[in-house]
Amino acid sequence: MVNTDDFIKRVEIILDYYSLNASSFADKIGVQRSSMSHLLSGRNKPSLDFILKIIDIFPDVDLYWILNGKGVFPKKTEIDENLKSNTIVSNLDAPTPIDLFSEIPVPLGSNIVLPKSKQIDASTLNEKGEEIEKIVFFYKNGSFKTYSPN
């Protein structure tokens, strides 16, 4: 069963992604504006027809993602060759990126302490002599990786 509150949040993500308001979204997928309003307010649950119209009009929307939040949005239809060579693919929903500072794959969201040979003199990066506490990489899928020079 689809959790209506979570479904509404995912629809709002789609609206933001395509820079649409609820009325223009309803017009685009061919449903009445009142249906869209009732859905976003939580009064009505999404019908199968409503979901299929979204999938049909917006090919970047993955069926499993819109229904239960599993998968990614926007859906990856073509894998860039550079991405293939820089990513280790696992059985998880999102690929595990290769650690840029070593050859060891790093789980998403983990803290990493760089070996002394890979560290840079942080004071040379800041004119005020302030040291870097940590570096955080944010990925489009919502995950992140933290590097600490200590």
One Martini backbone bead per residue (centre of mass of N, CA, C, O) as a GRO file, in nm:
protein
  150
    1MET     BB    1   0.098   0.035   0.019
    2VAL     BB    2   0.055   0.371  -0.009
    3ASN     BB    3   0.200   0.647   0.123
    4THR     BB    4   0.056   0.949   0.103
    5ASP     BB    5   0.263   1.145   0.228
    6ASP     BB    6   0.507   1.044   0.062
    7PHE     BB    7   0.382   1.082  -0.215
    8ILE     BB    8   0.347   1.388  -0.197
    9LYS     BB    9   0.649   1.450  -0.168
   10ARG     BB   10   0.725   1.332  -0.447
   11VAL     BB   11   0.548   1.522  -0.612
   12GLU     BB   12   0.690   1.781  -0.513
   13ILE     BB   13   0.961   1.707  -0.638
   14ILE     BB   14   0.860   1.709  -0.928
   15LEU     BB   15   0.763   2.000  -0.935
   16ASP     BB   16   1.041   2.125  -0.876
   17TYR     BB   17   1.206   1.996  -1.106
   18TYR     BB   18   0.988   2.122  -1.335
   19SER     BB   19   0.862   2.393  -1.250
   20LEU     BB   20   0.571   2.332  -1.114
   21ASN     BB   21   0.247   2.352  -1.062
   22ALA     BB   22  -0.041   2.196  -0.990
   23SER     BB   23  -0.199   2.290  -1.241
   24SER     BB   24   0.014   2.225  -1.464
   25PHE     BB   25   0.040   1.929  -1.388
   26ALA     BB   26  -0.252   1.847  -1.438
   27ASP     BB   27  -0.258   1.931  -1.736
   28LYS     BB   28  -0.020   1.751  -1.833
   29ILE     BB   29  -0.165   1.465  -1.727
   30GLY     BB   30  -0.491   1.489  -1.743
   31VAL     BB   31  -0.618   1.633  -1.487
   32GLN     BB   32  -0.787   1.762  -1.254
   33ARG     BB   33  -0.727   2.013  -1.037
   34SER     BB   34  -0.892   1.901  -0.800
   35SER     BB   35  -0.744   1.631  -0.782
   36MET     BB   36  -0.474   1.752  -0.706
   37SER     BB   37  -0.567   1.901  -0.453
   38HIS     BB   38  -0.673   1.649  -0.300
   39LEU     BB   39  -0.407   1.501  -0.295
   40LEU     BB   40  -0.220   1.722  -0.157
   41SER     BB   41  -0.417   1.734   0.104
   42GLY     BB   42  -0.513   1.413   0.158
   43ARG     BB   43  -0.807   1.336   0.073
   44ASN     BB   44  -0.675   1.170  -0.157
   45LYS     BB   45  -0.583   0.898  -0.334
   46PRO     BB   46  -0.397   0.748  -0.556
   47SER     BB   47  -0.431   0.636  -0.863
   48LEU     BB   48  -0.331   0.438  -1.111
   49ASP     BB   49  -0.386   0.640  -1.337
   50PHE     BB   50  -0.222   0.872  -1.217
   51ILE     BB   51   0.052   0.727  -1.210
   52LEU     BB   52   0.066   0.650  -1.514
   53LYS     BB   53   0.067   0.944  -1.615
   54ILE     BB   54   0.332   1.026  -1.491
   55ILE     BB   55   0.510   0.809  -1.628
   56ASP     BB   56   0.435   0.893  -1.922
   57ILE     BB   57   0.517   1.210  -1.910
   58PHE     BB   58   0.759   1.128  -1.692
   59PRO     BB   59   1.044   0.942  -1.755
   60ASP     BB   60   1.214   1.014  -1.482
   61VAL     BB   61   0.998   0.844  -1.340
   62ASP     BB   62   0.992   0.600  -1.109
   63LEU     BB   63   0.776   0.371  -1.003
   64TYR     BB   64   0.906   0.288  -0.728
   65TRP     BB   65   0.954   0.572  -0.628
   66ILE     BB   66   0.659   0.686  -0.632
   67LEU     BB   67   0.540   0.458  -0.447
   68ASN     BB   68   0.812   0.393  -0.217
   69GLY     BB   69   1.114   0.539  -0.261
   70LYS     BB   70   1.249   0.346  -0.452
   71GLY     BB   71   1.524   0.460  -0.587
   72VAL     BB   72   1.538   0.717  -0.841
   73PHE     BB   73   1.557   1.082  -0.878
   74PRO     BB   74   1.619   1.074  -1.160
   75LYS     BB   75   1.616   0.855  -1.393
   76LYS     BB   76   1.845   0.631  -1.526
   77THR     BB   77   1.902   0.584  -1.878
   78GLU     BB   78   2.205   0.682  -1.894
   79ILE     BB   79   2.540   0.575  -1.885
   80ASP     BB   80   2.818   0.718  -1.826
   81GLU     BB   81   3.139   0.637  -1.895
   82ASN     BB   82   3.268   0.792  -1.660
   83LEU     BB   83   3.095   0.666  -1.439
   84LYS     BB   84   3.182   0.375  -1.478
   85SER     BB   85   3.497   0.432  -1.415
   86ASN     BB   86   3.416   0.587  -1.114
   87THR     BB   87   3.234   0.326  -1.032
   88ILE     BB   88   3.093   0.117  -0.792
   89VAL     BB   89   2.879  -0.145  -0.826
   90SER     BB   90   2.598  -0.234  -0.640
   91ASN     BB   91   2.308  -0.357  -0.461
   92LEU     BB   92   2.232  -0.085  -0.423
   93ASP     BB   93   2.058   0.191  -0.515
   94ALA     BB   94   2.340   0.323  -0.496
   95PRO     BB   95   2.634   0.401  -0.588
   96THR     BB   96   2.971   0.353  -0.503
   97PRO     BB   97   3.209   0.558  -0.459
   98ILE     BB   98   3.522   0.643  -0.515
   99ASP     BB   99   3.789   0.710  -0.350
  100LEU     BB  100   3.995   0.984  -0.422
  101PHE     BB  101   4.250   0.893  -0.208
  102SER     BB  102   4.197   0.591  -0.290
  103GLU     BB  103   4.138   0.232  -0.366
  104ILE     BB  104   3.911   0.230  -0.154
  105PRO     BB  105   3.605   0.165  -0.093
  106VAL     BB  106   3.334   0.385   0.020
  107PRO     BB  107   3.094   0.436   0.219
  108LEU     BB  108   2.829   0.610   0.255
  109GLY     BB  109   2.872   0.851   0.514
  110SER     BB  110   3.165   0.824   0.585
  111ASN     BB  111   3.445   0.853   0.775
  112ILE     BB  112   3.769   0.997   0.685
  113VAL     BB  113   4.115   0.931   0.716
  114LEU     BB  114   4.390   1.055   0.600
  115PRO     BB  115   4.680   0.995   0.496
  116LYS     BB  116   4.970   1.165   0.518
  117SER     BB  117   5.038   1.137   0.205
  118LYS     BB  118   4.739   1.283   0.129
  119GLN     BB  119   4.794   1.534   0.270
  120ILE     BB  120   4.746   1.877   0.317
  121ASP     BB  121   4.830   2.201   0.370
  122ALA     BB  122   4.585   2.392   0.503
  123SER     BB  123   4.728   2.679   0.541
  124THR     BB  124   4.761   2.725   0.220
  125LEU     BB  125   4.435   2.766   0.167
  126ASN     BB  126   4.449   3.005   0.387
  127GLU     BB  127   4.508   3.336   0.453
  128LYS     BB  128   4.441   3.310   0.781
  129GLY     BB  129   4.534   3.010   0.881
  130GLU     BB  130   4.307   2.818   0.853
  131GLU     BB  131   4.181   2.511   0.922
  132ILE     BB  132   4.064   2.216   0.815
  133GLU     BB  133   3.818   2.004   0.931
  134LYS     BB  134   3.622   1.942   0.670
  135ILE     BB  135   3.497   1.743   0.393
  136VAL     BB  136   3.199   1.769   0.186
  137PHE     BB  137   3.014   1.544  -0.017
  138PHE     BB  138   2.744   1.599  -0.239
  139TYR     BB  139   2.482   1.414  -0.367
  140LYS     BB  140   2.199   1.389  -0.567
  141ASN     BB  141   2.084   1.132  -0.385
  142GLY     BB  142   2.158   1.250  -0.072
  143SER     BB  143   2.433   1.181  -0.027
  144PHE     BB  144   2.748   1.146   0.165
  145LYS     BB  145   3.094   1.263   0.225
  146THR     BB  146   3.359   1.252   0.471
  147TYR     BB  147   3.653   1.451   0.527
  148SER     BB  148   3.953   1.422   0.733
  149PRO     BB  149   4.279   1.559   0.796
  150ASN     BB  150   4.338   1.400   1.087
   0.00000   0.00000   0.00000
